[in-house]
Amino acid sequence: MSRSPRVEIVYCTQCRWLLRAAWMAQELLTTFVDELGEVALAPGTGGVFQIRVGEELVWDRAEREGFPDIKELKQLVRDRIAPQKELGHSERKT
């Protein structure tokens, strides 16, 4: 039996980014009700804030020098797990 995609958000406990990570998890779970199998919150330290879809790192705060906008995060996740899904008002303008 294949499992639905898993998203992992690693957040810095020293920086107190749990609330930000939990909010992003809620947004992803609400948007991808039928597409996601799990969103995991993993505590870390040292200013870490990383988001993985499966094994693929799609966001690293240190590399990108900041946090993802929720619209951008939804697009990054969508492009990997459900490319056909429209995001409504969060959709990219072409």
Secondary structure, 3 states (H helix, E strand, C coil): CCCCCEEEEEEECCCCCHHHHHHHHHHHHHHCCCCCCEEEEEEECCCCEEEEECCEEEEEHHHHCCCCCHHHHHHHHHHHHCCCCCCHHHCCCC
